[in-house]
Amino acid sequence: MKVLVTGAAGFIGFHLVKRLLNEKYDVVGLDNINDYYDINLKYARLAETGIYAPEETDHSGGKNRTYNEIAFGSTISSVTNNRYRFIRLNLEDKSALNQLFEQEKFNIVVNLAAQAGVRYSIENPDAYIQSNIVGFLNILEACRHNPVKHLIYASSSSVYGANAKIPFSENDQVDQPVSLYAATKKSNELMAHTYSHLYKIPTTGLRFFTVYGPWGRPDMAPMLFANAITKDELIKVFNNGEMERDFTYVDDIVEGITRLINQDIDKSDLYRVFNIGNGSPVNLMEFISTMENALGKKAEKIMMPMQDGDVKRTWADTNELQQATQYTPSIKLQEGIGNFASWFKAFN
């Protein structure tokens, strides 16, 4: 079975590619390797799966390594796994995307590519419309004209906005997003519903809840906190620490996605949306304390007000996904942060 994973140089995409290769899938990874955050982290993730620029001869990897650039349109085979190839491509490039689908004839598509970040969407809204709306439309059109068994795509817990009811359920009202990022993710769900209805494309949207773990994004709390703590810098604690997040370890996320990939689709239920989270919110101050213990160092904190587009609490009701796939998250916070801290020390 051949799987396309978009966002393959990203945090979740990288971990999913590794899991699928371990399970003997044929995988094509796609990413535009944009500079929203340090591209060397993205290239380092690719290197972990054997993907290097053609002119590179030093495959030693390692921390603080500068990697050669992969050109747009280049398809590169992994030097460590003959079932993996990577292509650098923008989802907005409709013609190139359609050509890829026509050539590869994918069985499964997992669309994790998106412009991420709630706060950044306030500063740079155009990037979100191009990547998250236009790019996702092109994915849907490619699946329409090159039928696939299943399209799985990343939504977000941010669609719940300032919802006061907890835990968040897929049946809750999600028509009041508080950031453009959230609005684009809700739009993806509506677009997928339309294509499932009109063209019988099986689609499953996953509302991710605060994913963390090794190789995580530098703009997310674990990396921000770890960097600041180790450098004796102040960490910003928003809403004076009165925040709760349903922190979910990346391996649990990947387990849920893999179960969906392996699942036979019920033709009577072509459109689905699931929460995918840990199902147990953690206070931000407890999270920071766990990080301090894992790094063996105290944090210097500065209390900040709530940021525009942010929400006070997230909490996933995962009963629907559990019923559909027997998904049960297994990594507790202390173990997950310990794994992250070990990777952080080695990589940095």
N, C-alpha and C positions, 0 to 999 in steps of 0.2 A: 504494500500500500504506500502511495506517495503523498506526503504531506507538505504543504506550503506553510511556513511560519514567517509572517511579516513582523518586523520589529526584532529580527533575530540577533541584532547587536545590542538590543536593550536588555534590561534587567530580567524580566520574566521570560522574554523570548529566548535568551541565552540558556536559561535553566531548562526550558521546555525542549529546546533542540537537543541538549545533552541527554535528557530522559528518553526522548524518542529514538535517538541513535542507540542507546542502551537496549531499547526494546526492538531493535532491528528494523525500524521503519526506514524507507528512503525519504530523505528530507531535503528540501530546498529552502534556504533561508534568504530573506529579503530585508534590506534596510537601506535608508538613505544616508545614514551616518551623519546626521546634522550636528551642528555645534551648540545645541541647547545646553549641553554640559560637555565636559572634557572628552574630546573624541578619542584620546588615548585609552580611556577606560573602555570605550566601545571596541576599539581595535584589540585591546587585551582580552576582552571576552571572546572575540572572534578567534584570536590566537589559541585560546584554550580548546577550541574545537578544530584546530588545524587550518584555519583560514588566514592566509598572509597575502600581501600584495605580491604580484608576480616577480618583481625584481628583488625581493627580500631573500637573502641567503642565511641570515642569522635567525633561527627559529627558537632561540633560547628563552624568549619572553622575559618575565621578571618585572619587578617593580621599577617605576620611573623610566620605563622603556618608551622611546618614541618610535612609532610604527609608520611605515611608508603608507601613502594614501592609495586606496583602491579607487580606480576610475569609475565614473558612472557608466552603467551598462556592462561592466565586466562581470563575467561569471567565473568563479574560482572554485576549484575542487579542494576539499580538505586533504591535507597531507597525512592525516592520522586516521581518516575514516572514509572509505570509498563510497559510502552511501550518503555523503553530505556534500552539497554544493551551495555556494553563496553568490547572490547577485546584488550589486548596489544599484538601487532604483528608487525613484520617487513614485508613490502611489498616484500622484497627480499626473504622471505621464501615462495617459490612458492608452495610447498606441503601443508603447513598450510593454505595459502590463498585459494587454490583450494578447500580444504576441507570445509572451511568456506562458500564459494559460493555454494557448493553442498548441505550443510546443510540448509542454510538460504533461498535460492532461491529469491534473491533480485529482486525487480522490477526496482529500480533506483540505480545507483552508482554515488556518487559525490566524485571524487578523489581530495582532497585538500592536501594530504600528499606529502611532498617534502622536500629536503634539501634546505632551503631558504638562502638568503643573497648573494648579488653581490660580496662584497669584500671578504667574507669568501671563495668564490669559487676559488679565486686566491691562497689562502693559503692551501686549502684542496680539490683539484679537485676530488680525488677518491670518496669522500662522495657523490658528485653530480652524478657521473656516476652510482653508486650503487643504490641510492634512486630514482633519477629522470629518469634514463633510464631503468635499470634492473627492478626496482620496478614498473614503469609504464607499461613495457612489460608484467609483470606478471598480472597486472590488466586487460590489453587487452586480454590476453590469458584466464583469468578466465571468462571474459564476453563472449568470443568466445565459450567456452565449457559449459557455464551456461548462456544462453541468457538472456539479460536484456532489458527492454523497452528503456533505455536511459543511456548513460554514459556521465556525465558532468565532466570536469576536469579543473584544474587550469593551465592556461598558464600565461603569464606575459607581461606587457608593455615593459619589457626589450628586447623583440624580435625586437623592432624597432631600437635598437642600436643608432647610432649617426644620425639617420634620421633628415634631416634639414627641411623637409616639415611638416607643421603643419596645422590643427590638424592631429594626426596619424589616418590613416584609415586602415581598414582591407585589402584594396586593395593595400596598399603600399608594396614596396619591403622590405623583412625582411631577407635577406641572408647575412647580415654583422653584426653579433652580436659582442659586444665588451666585453663580459664576458662569461665564461664557463656556468654560471648559465643561461644566455640568450640562449646559444647554446642548453642546455638541454631542455629548454622550447619550442624552435622551433622544436627540434627533436620530442618532444611529439606530436606536431601538425601533423608532417609528419607521425609518427607512427599511429596516430588515423585515418588519411586519408586512409592509407593502409588497416587498419582493417575495416573501413566503406566500402571501395570499395570491398575487398575480401569476407568479411563475413557478410555484411549488418548490422553492428552494428551501431545504431544511436549514434553519438558522437558530443558533443558541447564543444569547448575549449573557455575559458574565459580569456582574457588578462586583468588582474587586474592592476589598476592604483593607486599606493600609498595609501593603505587602512590604516585608522587610527580609533581610538575610544577606549572605555573602554576595559580593558583586553588585550591591544595591546602588541606586541613583544618588549622586552627590547632593541633589537638592532636597532629599527626603530627610526626615528627622534623625534616623540612626546615623547616617553619614555626617550630617551637620554636627550632631552632638559629639560623635567620636572624634572628629577632626578638632573641634574646639577644646574638648577635654584634654586631649593629648598635647595640644599646643598652648595650654594654659590661657585660652581665650574665653571670653564670655559667651555663654549660650543664651539665645533668646527664648524665653518661655512665654508663649502667648496666652492671652486671657488669664494672666497671673497664675498659670498652672491649672486652672479649672477647666481642663479638657480631658476627654476620654476618647480613645481610639480602639477599634477592634483590630489590633495588630495581628497580622496573619503571616506566618512563616512561608517563604517562597516554595519550599518543597510540598507543603500542603496545597498551595495553589496549583502547582504542576500536577499533583496527584489528581485533583479534581478535573483539570483539563484532559489529562490522559484517559481518565475513565469515560469522559464524553466522547473522545476520539474512538475509543474501543466499542462504543455502544451502538447497537442497531437502532435506527431511527423509526419511530412510530409514524407512519404516513398520515395518521389522523391528527398528529400534533407537531406540525412542521415549524411553528414559531414558539420559542421558549425563551424566558429570561430567568436567570437564577442569581441569587446572592451567593458569593463565595468568600467566606471569611472564617475567622476563628470562632465566632459566636460567643466571645467573652471579652468585653471592653476592659481596657486598662487605663487607669489614671495616668496622666502625663508625668506627674512627679514620681510615680512608681516606676514608670518606664526609664526615667532618667537615673533613678537609684539603681536599677538593675544594670544599666549601662556602666555606671560608676564602678559597681562591684566587678563587672566583667573586665574592665580596663584597669582596675586597681588604682583608681585616681578619682578625686572629687572634682565636681564641676563647679565653675564660677558662673552664677546665674544672674540674668537681668530680666526682671519681670516686664512684660509688654502687654498692651491691650489686644483685644481680638482684632484680627486682620480682616480687611474686606474680602468677601468671598469664602471665608472660613466658617466652619460650624463647630459647635461646642462638643458634640458627642456623635459617635457612630457605633452601631451595634448590629451585627448581621443575624437575622433569623435564617438559618441554613437548612430548615426542615425540607423545603422543596427539593433542593439538590441532593440531600441525603436520601429522600424517597426515590429519586430518579436514578441515583448512581451508588448508593450506600457510602457516599462521601462523609468522612468523619475526620476533622483535623486532629493531628496527633502531637504536634510540637508545641510544648509549653514555652512561655515567654523566657524563662531563665535559660533553657536549653538553646532556644533560638538566638537569643542575644549572645550567649556564650559562643555559638558557632560563628556568628557575625564578627564578634570581637577577635576571635582567633584568626579569621581571614583578614580583618582590617590590619592587625599587627603585622602579618606576613606581607601583605600587599603594599603597605605604606612604610 
